[in-house]
Amino acid sequence: MVEPAFGPFLFDTSAESWLVRSTDPAVQRWFARYLSLHPVHVSAITVMERMRGYAMLVSRSAGERRAQIESARLAYMDGPGKVWPIDAAAALIAAELAALLPHPPTPPKHAHQIRESHQERLVGWRFDILIAATALVAALPLVHNNPGDFEAIRAAIETSPERFPNAGPLNLIRTLRLAA
């Protein structure tokens, strides 16, 4: 288990979404304890990804389900927590990572019964790079749900530290370790 007091942490999009949706009592207790100590920290990219996800779900839903999604979207807009911007420092780190890792290390994903295209996977990969760069600039451990992608980023930073002066290491925490 990762002690919430060791935070704050930066939450990747999938990790933040997973924590909010989890019905596991241990995860709910962990998250409540975390929130009693820290706000949720996310990248501006996470806010964009979450809002895009809500918009896509609303466009494919109707009636009561559509109203529920719209309500969740509005609630998210009221308080995503501490949002870290993509500033020049994050952009420079992300540029180095994108040069080192031009292709996603994992195949397209399936989410909400939708399969990513190759182009969408590439965009998602670049978003993950920006989120990792944000974690490095903020000097926060990154809580994530996709080790295949973030471990590749961590490895690139560790094998080419000269390209990332004053940044790193990228500290990663899997969501499954939070309340285990």
C-alpha positions as a LaTeX table, in Angstrom:
\begin{tabular}{lrrr}
\hline
Residue & $x$ (\AA) & $y$ (\AA) & $z$ (\AA) \\
\hline
Met1 & 0.00 & 0.00 & 0.00 \\
Val2 & 1.15 & 3.52 & $-0.78$ \\
Glu3 & 0.55 & 5.78 & 2.19 \\
Pro4 & $-1.54$ & 8.83 & 1.15 \\
Ala5 & 0.61 & 11.01 & 3.39 \\
Phe6 & 3.52 & 10.43 & 0.99 \\
Gly7 & 1.64 & 12.57 & $-1.56$ \\
Pro8 & 0.75 & 14.68 & $-3.24$ \\
Phe9 & 0.82 & 12.66 & $-6.43$ \\
Leu10 & 0.08 & 13.58 & $-10.04$ \\
Phe11 & $-2.69$ & 11.35 & $-11.38$ \\
Asp12 & $-2.72$ & 10.16 & $-14.98$ \\
Thr13 & $-6.10$ & 10.37 & $-16.70$ \\
Ser14 & $-6.89$ & 6.68 & $-16.40$ \\
Ala15 & $-5.77$ & 6.58 & $-12.76$ \\
Glu16 & $-7.88$ & 9.57 & $-11.79$ \\
Ser17 & $-10.91$ & 8.13 & $-13.56$ \\
Trp18 & $-10.34$ & 4.71 & $-11.97$ \\
Leu19 & $-10.15$ & 6.18 & $-8.47$ \\
Val20 & $-13.38$ & 8.13 & $-8.91$ \\
Arg21 & $-15.26$ & 5.11 & $-10.32$ \\
Ser22 & $-13.90$ & 2.41 & $-8.02$ \\
Thr23 & $-16.40$ & 0.57 & $-5.83$ \\
Asp24 & $-13.67$ & $-1.28$ & $-3.90$ \\
Pro25 & $-14.01$ & $-0.22$ & $-0.23$ \\
Ala26 & $-10.22$ & $-0.29$ & 0.26 \\
Val27 & $-9.70$ & 2.01 & $-2.72$ \\
Gln28 & $-12.49$ & 4.32 & $-1.54$ \\
Arg29 & $-10.90$ & 4.53 & 1.94 \\
Trp30 & $-7.49$ & 5.21 & 0.42 \\
Phe31 & $-8.85$ & 7.95 & $-1.82$ \\
Ala32 & $-10.86$ & 9.56 & 1.01 \\
Arg33 & $-7.70$ & 9.62 & 3.16 \\
Tyr34 & $-5.71$ & 11.09 & 0.28 \\
Leu35 & $-8.32$ & 13.80 & $-0.27$ \\
Ser36 & $-8.24$ & 14.66 & 3.44 \\
Leu37 & $-4.55$ & 15.47 & 3.03 \\
His38 & $-4.12$ & 16.72 & $-0.55$ \\
Pro39 & $-6.05$ & 17.98 & $-3.54$ \\
Val40 & $-5.99$ & 15.82 & $-6.65$ \\
His41 & $-3.10$ & 16.95 & $-8.87$ \\
Val42 & $-3.53$ & 16.48 & $-12.62$ \\
Ser43 & $-1.99$ & 17.76 & $-15.81$ \\
Ala44 & $-3.94$ & 20.10 & $-18.07$ \\
Ile45 & $-3.79$ & 17.17 & $-20.51$ \\
Thr46 & $-5.84$ & 15.05 & $-18.08$ \\
Val47 & $-8.51$ & 17.73 & $-17.92$ \\
Met48 & $-8.62$ & 17.82 & $-21.71$ \\
Glu49 & $-8.79$ & 14.01 & $-21.99$ \\
Arg50 & $-11.53$ & 13.73 & $-19.37$ \\
Met51 & $-13.65$ & 16.46 & $-20.99$ \\
Arg52 & $-13.18$ & 14.85 & $-24.41$ \\
Gly53 & $-14.27$ & 11.53 & $-22.93$ \\
Tyr54 & $-17.43$ & 13.06 & $-21.48$ \\
Ala55 & $-18.21$ & 14.74 & $-24.81$ \\
Met56 & $-17.79$ & 11.46 & $-26.69$ \\
Leu57 & $-19.99$ & 9.58 & $-24.23$ \\
Val58 & $-22.71$ & 12.24 & $-24.35$ \\
Ser59 & $-22.78$ & 12.13 & $-28.14$ \\
Arg60 & $-23.43$ & 8.35 & $-28.06$ \\
Ser61 & $-25.95$ & 8.37 & $-25.21$ \\
Ala62 & $-29.58$ & 9.29 & $-24.80$ \\
Gly63 & $-32.13$ & 9.99 & $-22.10$ \\
Glu64 & $-31.24$ & 9.32 & $-18.48$ \\
Arg65 & $-27.72$ & 8.06 & $-19.33$ \\
Arg66 & $-27.00$ & 11.27 & $-21.23$ \\
Ala67 & $-28.20$ & 13.34 & $-18.25$ \\
Gln68 & $-25.97$ & 11.32 & $-15.89$ \\
Ile69 & $-22.92$ & 11.86 & $-18.06$ \\
Glu70 & $-23.66$ & 15.57 & $-18.42$ \\
Ser71 & $-24.02$ & 15.84 & $-14.64$ \\
Ala72 & $-20.66$ & 14.10 & $-14.14$ \\
Arg73 & $-19.06$ & 16.41 & $-16.71$ \\
Leu74 & $-20.35$ & 19.50 & $-14.93$ \\
Ala75 & $-19.21$ & 18.16 & $-11.56$ \\
Tyr76 & $-15.74$ & 17.55 & $-12.97$ \\
Met77 & $-15.58$ & 21.09 & $-14.34$ \\
Asp78 & $-16.31$ & 22.45 & $-10.87$ \\
Gly79 & $-13.23$ & 21.03 & $-9.29$ \\
Pro80 & $-10.58$ & 18.92 & $-11.00$ \\
Gly81 & $-8.20$ & 19.88 & $-8.16$ \\
Lys82 & $-4.73$ & 21.33 & $-8.78$ \\
Val83 & $-4.21$ & 21.51 & $-12.54$ \\
Trp84 & $-0.59$ & 21.71 & $-13.68$ \\
Pro85 & $-0.11$ & 23.62 & $-16.95$ \\
Ile86 & 1.94 & 22.54 & $-19.90$ \\
Asp87 & 4.58 & 25.21 & $-19.59$ \\
Ala88 & 7.89 & 25.66 & $-21.40$ \\
Ala89 & 9.75 & 23.32 & $-19.04$ \\
Ala90 & 7.22 & 20.50 & $-19.57$ \\
Ala91 & 7.17 & 21.15 & $-23.32$ \\
Leu92 & 10.97 & 20.86 & $-23.54$ \\
Ile93 & 11.02 & 17.57 & $-21.63$ \\
Ala94 & 8.12 & 16.25 & $-23.73$ \\
Ala95 & 9.96 & 17.21 & $-26.93$ \\
Glu96 & 13.03 & 15.21 & $-25.85$ \\
Leu97 & 10.86 & 12.23 & $-24.92$ \\
Ala98 & 8.96 & 12.38 & $-28.21$ \\
Ala99 & 12.27 & 12.42 & $-30.10$ \\
Leu100 & 13.54 & 9.41 & $-28.13$ \\
Leu101 & 10.21 & 7.55 & $-28.29$ \\
Pro102 & 8.44 & 8.51 & $-31.53$ \\
His103 & 6.19 & 5.43 & $-31.53$ \\
Pro104 & 3.90 & 4.10 & $-28.81$ \\
Pro105 & 5.33 & 1.02 & $-27.06$ \\
Thr106 & 1.88 & $-0.56$ & $-26.75$ \\
Pro107 & $-0.84$ & $-1.29$ & $-29.32$ \\
Pro108 & $-4.12$ & 0.63 & $-29.69$ \\
Lys109 & $-6.46$ & 0.25 & $-26.74$ \\
His110 & $-10.13$ & $-0.52$ & $-26.28$ \\
Ala111 & $-12.16$ & 1.80 & $-24.05$ \\
His112 & $-15.92$ & 2.11 & $-23.70$ \\
Gln113 & $-16.36$ & $-0.39$ & $-26.58$ \\
Ile114 & $-14.31$ & 1.81 & $-28.93$ \\
Arg115 & $-11.03$ & 0.70 & $-30.48$ \\
Glu116 & $-8.39$ & 3.34 & $-31.00$ \\
Ser117 & $-7.11$ & 3.92 & $-34.50$ \\
His118 & $-3.35$ & 4.09 & $-35.12$ \\
Gln119 & $-3.60$ & 7.89 & $-35.26$ \\
Glu120 & $-5.57$ & 8.07 & $-32.00$ \\
Arg121 & $-2.99$ & 5.78 & $-30.35$ \\
Leu122 & $-0.18$ & 8.09 & $-31.45$ \\
Val123 & $-2.04$ & 11.12 & $-30.07$ \\
Gly124 & $-2.70$ & 9.28 & $-26.79$ \\
Trp125 & 0.98 & 8.36 & $-26.59$ \\
Arg126 & 1.99 & 11.99 & $-26.98$ \\
Phe127 & $-0.50$ & 12.93 & $-24.26$ \\
Asp128 & 1.12 & 10.34 & $-21.96$ \\
Ile129 & 4.50 & 11.91 & $-22.72$ \\
Leu130 & 3.12 & 15.35 & $-21.78$ \\
Ile131 & 1.64 & 13.98 & $-18.54$ \\
Ala132 & 4.98 & 12.35 & $-17.64$ \\
Ala133 & 6.78 & 15.61 & $-18.44$ \\
Thr134 & 4.34 & 17.44 & $-16.16$ \\
Ala135 & 5.10 & 15.00 & $-13.33$ \\
Leu136 & 8.83 & 15.61 & $-13.81$ \\
Val137 & 8.45 & 19.40 & $-13.78$ \\
Ala138 & 6.14 & 19.28 & $-10.75$ \\
Ala139 & 8.51 & 16.79 & $-9.05$ \\
Leu140 & 5.52 & 14.60 & $-8.17$ \\
Pro141 & 5.24 & 10.81 & $-8.35$ \\
Leu142 & 2.94 & 9.80 & $-11.19$ \\
Val143 & 0.05 & 7.48 & $-10.38$ \\
His144 & $-0.89$ & 5.61 & $-13.53$ \\
Asn145 & $-2.81$ & 2.68 & $-14.94$ \\
Asn146 & $-0.73$ & 1.84 & $-18.01$ \\
Pro147 & 2.72 & 0.49 & $-17.15$ \\
Gly148 & 3.64 & $-0.40$ & $-20.72$ \\
Asp149 & 3.69 & 3.25 & $-21.71$ \\
Phe150 & 5.02 & 4.93 & $-18.59$ \\
Glu151 & 7.75 & 2.35 & $-17.94$ \\
Ala152 & 9.05 & 3.04 & $-21.47$ \\
Ile153 & 9.18 & 6.74 & $-20.65$ \\
Arg154 & 10.95 & 6.10 & $-17.35$ \\
Ala155 & 13.49 & 3.85 & $-19.11$ \\
Ala156 & 14.19 & 6.51 & $-21.75$ \\
Ile157 & 14.91 & 9.08 & $-19.05$ \\
Glu158 & 17.14 & 6.68 & $-17.13$ \\
Thr159 & 19.14 & 5.64 & $-20.20$ \\
Ser160 & 19.60 & 9.22 & $-21.47$ \\
Pro161 & 19.83 & 11.41 & $-18.34$ \\
Glu162 & 22.00 & 13.96 & $-20.15$ \\
Arg163 & 18.94 & 14.88 & $-22.23$ \\
Phe164 & 16.96 & 15.68 & $-19.07$ \\
Pro165 & 19.16 & 17.91 & $-16.88$ \\
Asn166 & 17.57 & 18.77 & $-13.53$ \\
Ala167 & 14.64 & 16.46 & $-14.25$ \\
Gly168 & 13.91 & 13.08 & $-12.87$ \\
Pro169 & 13.76 & 10.42 & $-11.98$ \\
Leu170 & 10.22 & 9.69 & $-13.07$ \\
Asn171 & 8.68 & 8.08 & $-9.99$ \\
Leu172 & 5.82 & 5.80 & $-11.00$ \\
Ile173 & 3.09 & 4.28 & $-8.84$ \\
Arg174 & 0.62 & 1.76 & $-10.26$ \\
Thr175 & $-2.98$ & 2.27 & $-9.18$ \\
Leu176 & $-3.11$ & $-1.35$ & $-8.04$ \\
Arg177 & $-0.49$ & $-0.55$ & $-5.38$ \\
Leu178 & $-2.44$ & 2.32 & $-3.82$ \\
Ala179 & $-4.74$ & 0.36 & $-1.55$ \\
Ala180 & $-3.19$ & $-3.11$ & $-1.81$ \\
\hline
\end{tabular}
